[in-house]
Amino acid sequence: MLTALFLLWIAFNGRITPEIAVIGIVITAALYWFCAKFLNYSLRNELRVLRRLPQALGYLVLLIYEIAKASFMVTRIVINPHYQVKPQLITFRTPLATTFGRSVLANSITLTPGTISVFCEGDRLTVHCLDSIFAEGIEDLVFQQRLLKLERLEG
């Protein structure tokens, strides 16, 4: 973080001189100290986040793919005038242990067209599905599997 803050200082200044470098070192060191002292920052936390970064980026790619796939499914439902929509409300238990993981899962479901997370308490999640095709296999979502892997990395 110290290096990133210093590089940001240099980028904002647009040039590097000895005076800018010394002032930048002092300011970034003070900011680093502040973060460590008052914001519960530590190098160990940063390394833990960096270790999970590839899986988090993979999750983001998966989320974008699932959003695109669900968008096409919703478009097919909307375009077909003879399709009979069968909305469903599904409640299931998630094996995710952390509140953060469950929140990410609920938000990912809501971001995916055709589904909305209605209620999340403890390990129970209630989802409204536009049609029964969106409800199939919702208890064992790929989102959930990826988030479980991310939780295992943290533990």
GUNU-393454 format. One record per atom (N, C-alpha, C): residue number from 1; residue in three letters; x, y, z. Coordinates in steps of 0.05 Angstrom, whole numbers, plus 32768, in hexadecimal, padded with zeros to 4 digits. Atoms other than C-alpha are relative to their C-alpha. Layout:
N
+------+------+------+------+------+
: resi : resn :    u :    v :    w :
+------+------+------+------+------+
:  NUM :  Ala :    X :    Y :    Z :
...
+------+------+------+------+------+
END
This chain:
155
+------+------+------+------+------+
: resi : resn :    u :    v :    w :
+------+------+------+------+------+
:    1 :  Met : 8011 : 7FE8 : 8000 :
:    1 :  Met : 8000 : 8000 : 8000 :
:    1 :  Met : 8011 : 8019 : 8000 :
:    2 :  Leu : 7FEE : 7FE9 : 7FFF :
:    2 :  Leu : 803A : 802F : 800F :
:    2 :  Leu : 8009 : 8007 : 7FE4 :
:    3 :  Thr : 7FF7 : 7FFB : 801B :
:    3 :  Thr : 8054 : 8027 : 7FC9 :
:    3 :  Thr : 7FEA : 800B : 7FEE :
:    4 :  Ala : 8017 : 7FF7 : 8010 :
:    4 :  Ala : 800F : 8030 : 7FAA :
:    4 :  Ala : 7FFA : 801D : 8006 :
:    5 :  Leu : 8005 : 7FE4 : 7FF8 :
:    5 :  Leu : 8004 : 8070 : 7FD2 :
:    5 :  Leu : 8015 : 8013 : 7FF5 :
:    6 :  Phe : 7FEB : 7FEE : 800B :
:    6 :  Phe : 8047 : 808C : 7FBD :
:    6 :  Phe : 7FFD : 8003 : 7FE2 :
:    7 :  Leu : 8004 : 7FFE : 801D :
:    7 :  Leu : 803B : 807B : 7F74 :
:    7 :  Leu : 7FE8 : 8012 : 7FF9 :
:    8 :  Leu : 8017 : 7FEE : 8004 :
:    8 :  Leu : 7FF7 : 809D : 7F79 :
:    8 :  Leu : 8007 : 801D : 8004 :
:    9 :  Trp : 7FF6 : 7FE5 : 7FFB :
:    9 :  Trp : 8019 : 80DA : 7F96 :
:    9 :  Trp : 800F : 800B : 7FE8 :
:   10 :  Ile : 7FF0 : 7FF8 : 8017 :
:   10 :  Ile : 8049 : 80DD : 7F5C :
:   10 :  Ile : 7FEE : 8004 : 7FE8 :
:   11 :  Ala : 8012 : 7FFD : 8017 :
:   11 :  Ala : 8011 : 80D2 : 7F29 :
:   11 :  Ala : 7FF0 : 801A : 8002 :
:   12 :  Phe : 8010 : 7FE7 : 7FFC :
:   12 :  Phe : 7FE8 : 810C : 7F47 :
:   12 :  Phe : 8011 : 8019 : 7FFC :
:   13 :  Asn : 7FEE : 7FE9 : 8004 :
:   13 :  Asn : 8025 : 813A : 7F45 :
:   13 :  Asn : 8008 : 8002 : 7FE3 :
:   14 :  Gly : 7FF9 : 7FFF : 801D :
:   14 :  Gly : 8035 : 8128 : 7EFD :
:   14 :  Gly : 801D : 8001 : 7FFA :
:   15 :  Arg : 7FE3 : 8000 : 8005 :
:   15 :  Arg : 807F : 812D : 7F06 :
:   15 :  Arg : 800E : 7FF8 : 801A :
:   16 :  Ile : 7FF1 : 8007 : 7FE8 :
:   16 :  Ile : 80B5 : 8118 : 7F37 :
:   16 :  Ile : 8019 : 8011 : 8003 :
:   17 :  Thr : 7FE8 : 7FF0 : 7FF9 :
:   17 :  Thr : 80E8 : 8145 : 7F58 :
:   17 :  Thr : 8007 : 7FF6 : 801C :
:   18 :  Pro : 7FF8 : 8008 : 7FE5 :
:   18 :  Pro : 810F : 813A : 7F98 :
:   18 :  Pro : 7FEC : 800A : 8016 :
:   19 :  Glu : 8013 : 7FF5 : 7FED :
:   19 :  Glu : 80DF : 8168 : 7FBE :
:   19 :  Glu : 7FE6 : 7FF1 : 8000 :
:   20 :  Ile : 8019 : 800E : 8003 :
:   20 :  Ile : 80A1 : 8145 : 7FA4 :
:   20 :  Ile : 8003 : 7FE4 : 800C :
:   21 :  Ala : 7FFC : 801B : 7FF6 :
:   21 :  Ala : 80BF : 8101 : 7FB4 :
:   21 :  Ala : 8002 : 7FFF : 801F :
:   22 :  Val : 7FFE : 7FFF : 7FE3 :
:   22 :  Val : 80D1 : 8114 : 7FFC :
:   22 :  Val : 7FE5 : 8006 : 800D :
:   23 :  Ile : 801B : 7FFA : 7FF5 :
:   23 :  Ile : 808D : 8134 : 800A :
:   23 :  Ile : 7FEE : 7FE8 : 7FFC :
:   24 :  Gly : 8011 : 8018 : 8005 :
:   24 :  Gly : 806C : 80F7 : 7FEA :
:   24 :  Gly : 8006 : 7FEA : 8013 :
:   25 :  Ile : 7FF8 : 8015 : 7FED :
:   25 :  Ile : 8093 : 80C7 : 8016 :
:   25 :  Ile : 7FF5 : 8006 : 801C :
:   26 :  Val : 800A : 7FF8 : 7FE5 :
:   26 :  Val : 8080 : 80EE : 8055 :
:   26 :  Val : 7FE2 : 7FFD : 8001 :
:   27 :  Ile : 801E : 8002 : 8000 :
:   27 :  Ile : 8036 : 80F3 : 8042 :
:   27 :  Ile : 7FF7 : 7FE3 : 7FFE :
:   28 :  Thr : 8009 : 801C : 8003 :
:   28 :  Thr : 8030 : 80AA : 802C :
:   28 :  Thr : 8006 : 7FF0 : 8019 :
:   29 :  Ala : 7FF9 : 800E : 7FE7 :
:   29 :  Ala : 8054 : 8092 : 806B :
:   29 :  Ala : 7FEC : 8008 : 8016 :
:   30 :  Ala : 8014 : 7FF8 : 7FEC :
:   30 :  Ala : 8024 : 80BC : 8096 :
:   30 :  Ala : 7FE5 : 7FF3 : 7FFB :
:   31 :  Leu : 8019 : 800C : 8008 :
:   31 :  Leu : 7FE8 : 80A2 : 8070 :
:   31 :  Leu : 8000 : 7FE2 : 8006 :
:   32 :  Tyr : 7FFD : 801D : 7FFA :
:   32 :  Tyr : 8002 : 805A : 8077 :
:   32 :  Tyr : 7FFD : 7FFC : 801E :
:   33 :  Trp : 8002 : 8002 : 7FE3 :
:   33 :  Trp : 800B : 8064 : 80C2 :
:   33 :  Trp : 7FE4 : 8003 : 800A :
:   34 :  Phe : 801C : 7FFB : 7FF9 :
:   34 :  Phe : 7FC5 : 8081 : 80C8 :
:   34 :  Phe : 7FEE : 7FE7 : 7FFA :
:   35 :  Cys : 8010 : 8018 : 8008 :
:   35 :  Cys : 7FA7 : 8045 : 80A3 :
:   35 :  Cys : 8006 : 7FE9 : 8012 :
:   36 :  Ala : 7FF9 : 8016 : 7FEE :
:   36 :  Ala : 7FCD : 8014 : 80CE :
:   36 :  Ala : 7FF6 : 8004 : 801C :
:   37 :  Lys : 8008 : 7FFA : 7FE4 :
:   37 :  Lys : 7FBB : 8036 : 810F :
:   37 :  Lys : 7FE2 : 8001 : 8004 :
:   38 :  Phe : 801D : 7FFB : 7FFC :
:   38 :  Phe : 7F72 : 804A : 8105 :
:   38 :  Phe : 7FED : 7FF1 : 7FEE :
:   39 :  Leu : 8012 : 800E : 8012 :
:   39 :  Leu : 7F56 : 8022 : 80CB :
:   39 :  Leu : 8005 : 7FE2 : 7FFF :
:   40 :  Asn : 7FFB : 801C : 7FFE :
:   40 :  Asn : 7F6E : 7FDD : 80E1 :
:   40 :  Asn : 800E : 7FF4 : 7FE7 :
:   41 :  Tyr : 7FF1 : 8009 : 8018 :
:   41 :  Tyr : 7F9C : 7FD7 : 80A5 :
:   41 :  Tyr : 8019 : 7FF2 : 8009 :
:   42 :  Ser : 7FE7 : 800E : 7FFB :
:   42 :  Ser : 7FD5 : 7FA6 : 80A5 :
:   42 :  Ser : 800A : 7FF4 : 7FE6 :
:   43 :  Leu : 7FF4 : 800D : 8018 :
:   43 :  Leu : 8004 : 7F87 : 8072 :
:   43 :  Leu : 7FF4 : 7FE5 : 7FFD :
:   44 :  Arg : 800C : 801B : 8001 :
:   44 :  Arg : 7FE6 : 7F43 : 8084 :
:   44 :  Arg : 7FE4 : 8001 : 7FF2 :
:   45 :  Asn : 801A : 7FFD : 800D :
:   45 :  Asn : 7FA0 : 7F5C : 806F :
:   45 :  Asn : 8003 : 8005 : 7FE2 :
:   46 :  Glu : 7FFB : 7FFA : 801C :
:   46 :  Glu : 7FBC : 7F77 : 802E :
:   46 :  Glu : 8008 : 7FE7 : 7FF1 :
:   47 :  Leu : 7FF7 : 8018 : 800E :
:   47 :  Leu : 7FDE : 7F36 : 801D :
:   47 :  Leu : 7FE9 : 7FEC : 7FFE :
:   48 :  Arg : 8017 : 8011 : 8001 :
:   48 :  Arg : 7F9E : 7F10 : 802D :
:   48 :  Arg : 7FEE : 8009 : 7FE8 :
:   49 :  Val : 8010 : 7FF6 : 8016 :
:   49 :  Val : 7F78 : 7F3D : 7FFC :
:   49 :  Val : 800D : 7FFA : 7FE5 :
:   50 :  Leu : 7FF2 : 8006 : 8019 :
:   50 :  Leu : 7FAD : 7F35 : 7FC7 :
:   50 :  Leu : 7FFF : 7FE2 : 7FF9 :
:   51 :  Arg : 8002 : 801D : 8005 :
:   51 :  Arg : 7FAA : 7EE9 : 7FCF :
:   51 :  Arg : 7FE5 : 7FF9 : 7FF4 :
:   52 :  Arg : 801B : 8006 : 800A :
:   52 :  Arg : 7F5F : 7EEA : 7FC1 :
:   52 :  Arg : 7FF9 : 800F : 7FE6 :
:   53 :  Leu : 8007 : 7FF0 : 8017 :
:   53 :  Leu : 7F62 : 7F1C : 7F88 :
:   53 :  Leu : 7FFB : 7FF1 : 7FE6 :
:   54 :  Pro : 8006 : 800F : 8018 :
:   54 :  Pro : 7F67 : 7EEA : 7F4E :
:   54 :  Pro : 7FE4 : 7FF2 : 8001 :
:   55 :  Gln : 801A : 800D : 7FFD :
:   55 :  Gln : 7F2A : 7EC4 : 7F68 :
:   55 :  Gln : 7FEA : 8015 : 7FFF :
:   56 :  Ala : 8014 : 7FEB : 8000 :
:   56 :  Ala : 7F04 : 7F05 : 7F73 :
:   56 :  Ala : 7FFC : 800A : 7FE3 :
:   57 :  Leu : 8003 : 7FF8 : 801C :
:   57 :  Leu : 7F12 : 7F1A : 7F2B :
:   57 :  Leu : 7FF2 : 7FEB : 7FF0 :
:   58 :  Gly : 800E : 8016 : 800D :
:   58 :  Gly : 7EFC : 7ED5 : 7F14 :
:   58 :  Gly : 7FE2 : 8001 : 8006 :
:   59 :  Tyr : 801C : 7FFE : 7FF8 :
:   59 :  Tyr : 7EBC : 7EDF : 7F3B :
:   59 :  Tyr : 7FF2 : 8017 : 7FF0 :
:   60 :  Leu : 800B : 7FEA : 800F :
:   60 :  Leu : 7EB1 : 7F22 : 7F19 :
:   60 :  Leu : 7FFA : 7FF9 : 7FE3 :
:   61 :  Val : 8004 : 800A : 801C :
:   61 :  Val : 7EB9 : 7F02 : 7ED4 :
:   61 :  Val : 7FE8 : 7FEE : 7FFF :
:   62 :  Leu : 8017 : 8012 : 7FFF :
:   62 :  Leu : 7E88 : 7ECB : 7EE8 :
:   62 :  Leu : 7FE6 : 8010 : 8003 :
:   63 :  Leu : 8018 : 7FF0 : 7FFC :
:   63 :  Leu : 7E56 : 7EFF : 7F00 :
:   63 :  Leu : 7FF7 : 800E : 7FE7 :
:   64 :  Ile : 8006 : 7FF2 : 8019 :
:   64 :  Ile : 7E5A : 7F26 : 7EBF :
:   64 :  Ile : 7FF4 : 7FEB : 7FEC :
:   65 :  Tyr : 800A : 8015 : 8012 :
:   65 :  Tyr : 7E50 : 7EE4 : 7E98 :
:   65 :  Tyr : 7FE4 : 7FF8 : 8007 :
:   66 :  Glu : 801B : 8008 : 7FF8 :
:   66 :  Glu : 7E14 : 7ED0 : 7EC1 :
:   66 :  Glu : 7FEB : 8016 : 7FFC :
:   67 :  Ile : 8012 : 7FE9 : 8006 :
:   67 :  Ile : 7DF5 : 7F16 : 7EBA :
:   67 :  Ile : 7FF9 : 8000 : 7FE2 :
:   68 :  Ala : 8006 : 8001 : 801D :
:   68 :  Ala : 7DFC : 7F11 : 7E6E :
:   68 :  Ala : 7FEE : 7FE9 : 7FF9 :
:   69 :  Lys : 8010 : 8017 : 8006 :
:   69 :  Lys : 7DE0 : 7ECB : 7E6C :
:   69 :  Lys : 7FE3 : 8004 : 800A :
:   70 :  Ala : 801B : 7FFB : 7FF6 :
:   70 :  Ala : 7DA4 : 7EDE : 7E98 :
:   70 :  Ala : 7FF2 : 8016 : 7FF0 :
:   71 :  Ser : 800D : 7FEA : 8010 :
:   71 :  Ser : 7D98 : 7F1D : 7E6E :
:   71 :  Ser : 7FF4 : 7FF4 : 7FE7 :
:   72 :  Phe : 800B : 800D : 8018 :
:   72 :  Phe : 7D8F : 7EF2 : 7E30 :
:   72 :  Phe : 7FE8 : 7FEF : 8006 :
:   73 :  Met : 8018 : 8010 : 7FF8 :
:   73 :  Met : 7D5F : 7EC4 : 7E55 :
:   73 :  Met : 7FE8 : 8012 : 8005 :
:   74 :  Val : 8016 : 7FED : 7FFB :
:   74 :  Val : 7D35 : 7EFF : 7E6D :
:   74 :  Val : 7FF7 : 800C : 7FE6 :
:   75 :  Thr : 8008 : 7FF5 : 801A :
:   75 :  Thr : 7D36 : 7F1D : 7E27 :
:   75 :  Thr : 7FEE : 7FEC : 7FF1 :
:   76 :  Arg : 8011 : 8014 : 800D :
:   76 :  Arg : 7D1B : 7EDB : 7E0B :
:   76 :  Arg : 7FE4 : 7FFF : 800C :
:   77 :  Ile : 801A : 8001 : 7FF3 :
:   77 :  Ile : 7CE3 : 7EDB : 7E3E :
:   77 :  Ile : 7FF0 : 8019 : 7FF9 :
:   78 :  Val : 800E : 7FE7 : 8006 :
:   78 :  Val : 7CD1 : 7F24 : 7E30 :
:   78 :  Val : 7FF7 : 8001 : 7FE3 :
:   79 :  Ile : 8006 : 7FFF : 801D :
:   79 :  Ile : 7CD3 : 7F1C : 7DE4 :
:   79 :  Ile : 7FEA : 7FED : 7FF8 :
:   80 :  Asn : 8013 : 8014 : 8007 :
:   80 :  Asn : 7CA9 : 7EDD : 7DE2 :
:   80 :  Asn : 7FE4 : 8007 : 800C :
:   81 :  Pro : 801A : 7FF7 : 7FF6 :
:   81 :  Pro : 7C60 : 7EF4 : 7DE8 :
:   81 :  Pro : 7FEF : 7FE8 : 800C :
:   82 :  His : 8010 : 8017 : 7FF7 :
:   82 :  His : 7C46 : 7EAD : 7DF6 :
:   82 :  His : 800C : 7FF2 : 8019 :
:   83 :  Tyr : 7FF3 : 800C : 7FE9 :
:   83 :  Tyr : 7C75 : 7E9D : 7E2F :
:   83 :  Tyr : 7FF1 : 8006 : 801A :
:   84 :  Gln : 800F : 7FFC : 7FE6 :
:   84 :  Gln : 7C51 : 7E93 : 7E72 :
:   84 :  Gln : 8015 : 8001 : 8016 :
:   85 :  Val : 7FED : 7FFC : 7FEA :
:   85 :  Val : 7C7C : 7EAF : 7EAA :
:   85 :  Val : 7FF6 : 7FF3 : 8019 :
:   86 :  Lys : 8007 : 800D : 7FE7 :
:   86 :  Lys : 7C7D : 7E86 : 7EEA :
:   86 :  Lys : 8012 : 800A : 8016 :
:   87 :  Pro : 7FEE : 7FF5 : 7FEB :
:   87 :  Pro : 7C9B : 7EB1 : 7F21 :
:   87 :  Pro : 8000 : 7FEE : 8019 :
:   88 :  Gln : 7FFD : 8011 : 7FE8 :
:   88 :  Gln : 7CB5 : 7E8D : 7F5F :
:   88 :  Gln : 8010 : 800F : 8015 :
:   89 :  Leu : 7FF2 : 7FF5 : 7FE9 :
:   89 :  Leu : 7CCD : 7EA0 : 7FA4 :
:   89 :  Leu : 800E : 7FE8 : 800D :
:   90 :  Ile : 7FF0 : 8017 : 7FF6 :
:   90 :  Ile : 7D05 : 7E71 : 7FBB :
:   90 :  Ile : 800F : 8008 : 8019 :
:   91 :  Thr : 7FEF : 7FFC : 7FE8 :
:   91 :  Thr : 7D24 : 7E6D : 8001 :
:   91 :  Thr : 8012 : 7FE8 : 8002 :
:   92 :  Phe : 7FEC : 8015 : 7FFD :
:   92 :  Phe : 7D64 : 7E46 : 800A :
:   92 :  Phe : 8015 : 8008 : 8014 :
:   93 :  Arg : 7FEA : 7FFB : 7FEE :
:   93 :  Arg : 7D9E : 7E3F : 803A :
:   93 :  Arg : 801A : 8000 : 7FF0 :
:   94 :  Thr : 7FE6 : 7FFE : 800D :
:   94 :  Thr : 7DE3 : 7E54 : 8024 :
:   94 :  Thr : 8016 : 7FF6 : 8013 :
:   95 :  Pro : 7FEA : 800A : 7FEF :
:   95 :  Pro : 7E22 : 7E32 : 803D :
:   95 :  Pro : 8015 : 8015 : 8006 :
:   96 :  Leu : 7FED : 7FEB : 7FFB :
:   96 :  Leu : 7E47 : 7E74 : 803D :
:   96 :  Leu : 8001 : 8008 : 801D :
:   97 :  Ala : 7FFD : 7FFB : 7FE3 :
:   97 :  Ala : 7E63 : 7E83 : 8082 :
:   97 :  Ala : 8001 : 801D : 8008 :
:   98 :  Thr : 7FFC : 7FE4 : 7FF9 :
:   98 :  Thr : 7E72 : 7ECD : 807F :
:   98 :  Thr : 7FE8 : 8011 : 7FF7 :
:   99 :  Thr : 8015 : 7FED : 8008 :
:   99 :  Thr : 7E41 : 7F07 : 807D :
:   99 :  Thr : 8007 : 800D : 7FE5 :
:  100 :  Phe : 7FF7 : 7FF4 : 8019 :
:  100 :  Phe : 7E6B : 7F25 : 8045 :
:  100 :  Phe : 7FFA : 7FEE : 7FE9 :
:  101 :  Gly : 8006 : 8013 : 8015 :
:  101 :  Gly : 7E65 : 7EE6 : 801B :
:  101 :  Gly : 7FE3 : 7FFE : 7FF9 :
:  102 :  Arg : 801D : 8001 : 8004 :
:  102 :  Arg : 7E1A : 7EE3 : 8025 :
:  102 :  Arg : 7FF6 : 8019 : 7FF3 :
:  103 :  Ser : 8008 : 7FE6 : 800C :
:  103 :  Ser : 7E13 : 7F2D : 8013 :
:  103 :  Ser : 8008 : 8001 : 7FE2 :
:  104 :  Val : 7FF7 : 8000 : 801C :
:  104 :  Val : 7E3C : 7F24 : 7FD3 :
:  104 :  Val : 7FEE : 7FED : 7FF0 :
:  105 :  Leu : 8012 : 8013 : 800E :
:  105 :  Leu : 7E11 : 7EE7 : 7FC1 :
:  105 :  Leu : 7FE5 : 800D : 7FFB :
:  106 :  Ala : 801A : 7FF3 : 8003 :
:  106 :  Ala : 7DD0 : 7F0E : 7FCD :
:  106 :  Ala : 8001 : 8016 : 7FEB :
:  107 :  Asn : 7FFD : 7FEB : 8013 :
:  107 :  Asn : 7DE9 : 7F49 : 7FA5 :
:  107 :  Asn : 8005 : 7FF5 : 7FE3 :
:  108 :  Ser : 7FFC : 800C : 801A :
:  108 :  Ser : 7E01 : 7F1D : 7F6C :
:  108 :  Ser : 7FE6 : 7FF5 : 7FF4 :
:  109 :  Ile : 801A : 800A : 8009 :
:  109 :  Ile : 7DBD : 7EFC : 7F68 :
:  109 :  Ile : 7FEF : 8017 : 7FF7 :
:  110 :  Thr : 8010 : 7FE9 : 8007 :
:  110 :  Thr : 7D9C : 7F40 : 7F66 :
:  110 :  Thr : 800A : 800D : 7FE6 :
:  111 :  Leu : 7FF5 : 7FF4 : 8019 :
:  111 :  Leu : 7DCB : 7F59 : 7F2F :
:  111 :  Leu : 7FFA : 7FEF : 7FE8 :
:  112 :  Thr : 8006 : 8011 : 8017 :
:  112 :  Thr : 7DB9 : 7F1D : 7F04 :
:  112 :  Thr : 7FE3 : 8004 : 7FF8 :
:  113 :  Pro : 801C : 7FFB : 8009 :
:  113 :  Pro : 7D7B : 7F2D : 7EDA :
:  113 :  Pro : 7FEE : 7FE7 : 8005 :
:  114 :  Gly : 8013 : 8016 : 7FFB :
:  114 :  Gly : 7D3E : 7F03 : 7EEC :
:  114 :  Gly : 7FFE : 7FF7 : 801C :
:  115 :  Thr : 8000 : 8008 : 7FE4 :
:  115 :  Thr : 7D4F : 7EFB : 7F35 :
:  115 :  Thr : 8005 : 8018 : 8012 :
:  116 :  Ile : 7FFC : 7FEA : 7FED :
:  116 :  Ile : 7D4B : 7F28 : 7F72 :
:  116 :  Ile : 8002 : 7FF3 : 801C :
:  117 :  Ser : 7FFE : 8009 : 7FE4 :
:  117 :  Ser : 7D63 : 7F19 : 7FB9 :
:  117 :  Ser : 7FEC : 8010 : 8010 :
:  118 :  Val : 8015 : 7FF3 : 7FF1 :
:  118 :  Val : 7D28 : 7F29 : 7FE5 :
:  118 :  Val : 8007 : 8003 : 801D :
:  119 :  Phe : 7FFC : 8001 : 7FE3 :
:  119 :  Phe : 7D3F : 7F15 : 802A :
:  119 :  Phe : 8019 : 7FEF : 8005 :
:  120 :  Cys : 7FE8 : 800F : 7FF8 :
:  120 :  Cys : 7D81 : 7EFF : 8049 :
:  120 :  Cys : 8003 : 8003 : 801E :
:  121 :  Glu : 7FFC : 8000 : 7FE3 :
:  121 :  Glu : 7D85 : 7EEC : 8092 :
:  121 :  Glu : 800F : 7FE6 : 8008 :
:  122 :  Gly : 7FF0 : 8017 : 7FF9 :
:  122 :  Gly : 7DBB : 7EBF : 80AE :
:  122 :  Gly : 8009 : 7FF1 : 7FE6 :
:  123 :  Asp : 7FF8 : 800F : 8018 :
:  123 :  Asp : 7DC7 : 7E87 : 807C :
:  123 :  Asp : 7FE9 : 7FFB : 7FED :
:  124 :  Arg : 8018 : 8003 : 8011 :
:  124 :  Arg : 7D81 : 7E8C : 805D :
:  124 :  Arg : 7FFE : 8018 : 7FED :
:  125 :  Leu : 8002 : 7FEC : 8015 :
:  125 :  Leu : 7D78 : 7EB1 : 801C :
:  125 :  Leu : 7FE6 : 7FFB : 7FF1 :
:  126 :  Thr : 8019 : 8002 : 800F :
:  126 :  Thr : 7D35 : 7EBF : 7FFA :
:  126 :  Thr : 8003 : 8010 : 7FE6 :
:  127 :  Val : 7FFC : 7FF4 : 801B :
:  127 :  Val : 7D36 : 7ECD : 7FAF :
:  127 :  Val : 7FE6 : 7FFF : 7FF1 :
:  128 :  His : 8017 : 8000 : 8013 :
:  128 :  His : 7CFF : 7EE2 : 7F80 :
:  128 :  His : 800B : 7FFC : 7FE4 :
:  129 :  Cys : 7FF7 : 8006 : 801B :
:  129 :  Cys : 7D07 : 7EC3 : 7F3C :
:  129 :  Cys : 7FE9 : 8008 : 7FEC :
:  130 :  Leu : 8014 : 7FF8 : 8015 :
:  130 :  Leu : 7CE4 : 7EE0 : 7EFE :
:  130 :  Leu : 7FF1 : 7FE8 : 7FF5 :
:  131 :  Asp : 800C : 8018 : 800C :
:  131 :  Asp : 7CD8 : 7E9A : 7EE4 :
:  131 :  Asp : 800D : 7FE7 : 800D :
:  132 :  Ser : 7FF6 : 8019 : 7FF4 :
:  132 :  Ser : 7CE2 : 7E52 : 7EFA :
:  132 :  Ser : 801C : 7FF8 : 7FF5 :
:  133 :  Ile : 7FE5 : 8007 : 800B :
:  133 :  Ile : 7D1F : 7E4B : 7ECC :
:  133 :  Ile : 8016 : 800D : 800F :
:  134 :  Phe : 7FEC : 7FF2 : 7FEF :
:  134 :  Phe : 7D44 : 7E7D : 7EF8 :
:  134 :  Phe : 8003 : 7FF3 : 801B :
:  135 :  Ala : 8000 : 800C : 7FE6 :
:  135 :  Ala : 7D32 : 7E55 : 7F36 :
:  135 :  Ala : 800F : 7FE5 : 8000 :
:  136 :  Glu : 7FF4 : 801A : 8002 :
:  136 :  Glu : 7D51 : 7E14 : 7F1D :
:  136 :  Glu : 801D : 8001 : 800A :
:  137 :  Gly : 7FE4 : 8002 : 7FF5 :
:  137 :  Gly : 7D90 : 7E03 : 7F45 :
:  137 :  Gly : 8009 : 8018 : 800F :
:  138 :  Ile : 7FF8 : 7FE7 : 7FF3 :
:  138 :  Ile : 7D8F : 7E44 : 7F6B :
:  138 :  Ile : 800E : 7FFA : 801B :
:  139 :  Glu : 7FF3 : 8007 : 7FE7 :
:  139 :  Glu : 7DA4 : 7E20 : 7FAB :
:  139 :  Glu : 801E : 7FFA : 7FFC :
:  140 :  Asp : 7FE4 : 8007 : 8006 :
:  140 :  Asp : 7DE6 : 7E0C : 7F89 :
:  140 :  Asp : 800B : 8011 : 7FE9 :
:  141 :  Leu : 7FF7 : 7FED : 8015 :
:  141 :  Leu : 7DF9 : 7E4A : 7F62 :
:  141 :  Leu : 801E : 7FFF : 7FFD :
:  142 :  Val : 7FE4 : 7FFE : 8004 :
:  142 :  Val : 7E3D : 7E52 : 7F42 :
:  142 :  Val : 800C : 8017 : 8010 :
:  143 :  Phe : 7FF7 : 7FEA : 7FEF :
:  143 :  Phe : 7E42 : 7E94 : 7F68 :
:  143 :  Phe : 8008 : 7FF5 : 801C :
:  144 :  Gln : 7FFB : 800A : 7FE5 :
:  144 :  Gln : 7E3D : 7E6E : 7FA9 :
:  144 :  Gln : 8019 : 7FEF : 8001 :
:  145 :  Gln : 7FE8 : 8011 : 8000 :
:  145 :  Gln : 7E73 : 7E3C : 7F95 :
:  145 :  Gln : 8019 : 8011 : 8000 :
:  146 :  Arg : 7FE8 : 7FEE : 8002 :
:  146 :  Arg : 7EA4 : 7E74 : 7F83 :
:  146 :  Arg : 8004 : 800E : 801B :
:  147 :  Leu : 7FFD : 7FF2 : 7FE7 :
:  147 :  Leu : 7E95 : 7E99 : 7FC3 :
:  147 :  Leu : 8009 : 7FEE : 8017 :
:  148 :  Leu : 7FF5 : 8013 : 7FEC :
:  148 :  Leu : 7EA1 : 7E5A : 7FEC :
:  148 :  Leu : 801E : 7FFC : 7FFD :
:  149 :  Lys : 7FE3 : 8002 : 8005 :
:  149 :  Lys : 7EE5 : 7E54 : 7FCB :
:  149 :  Lys : 800F : 8018 : 800C :
:  150 :  Leu : 7FF4 : 7FE8 : 7FF5 :
:  150 :  Leu : 7EF4 : 7E9C : 7FDE :
:  150 :  Leu : 8000 : 8000 : 801E :
:  151 :  Glu : 8000 : 8002 : 7FE3 :
:  151 :  Glu : 7EDF : 7E8F : 8025 :
:  151 :  Glu : 8015 : 7FED : 800B :
:  152 :  Arg : 7FEB : 8014 : 7FF8 :
:  152 :  Arg : 7F0D : 7E52 : 8029 :
:  152 :  Arg : 801B : 800C : 7FFF :
:  153 :  Leu : 7FE6 : 7FF2 : 8002 :
:  153 :  Leu : 7F47 : 7E7E : 8012 :
:  153 :  Leu : 8005 : 8011 : 8018 :
:  154 :  Glu : 7FFC : 7FEE : 7FEA :
:  154 :  Glu : 7F3B : 7EAD : 804B :
:  154 :  Glu : 8005 : 7FF1 : 801A :
:  155 :  Gly : 7FFD : 800F : 7FE7 :
:  155 :  Gly : 7F36 : 7E78 : 8081 :
:  155 :  Gly : 8019 : 7FF1 : 8001 :
+------+------+------+------+------+
END
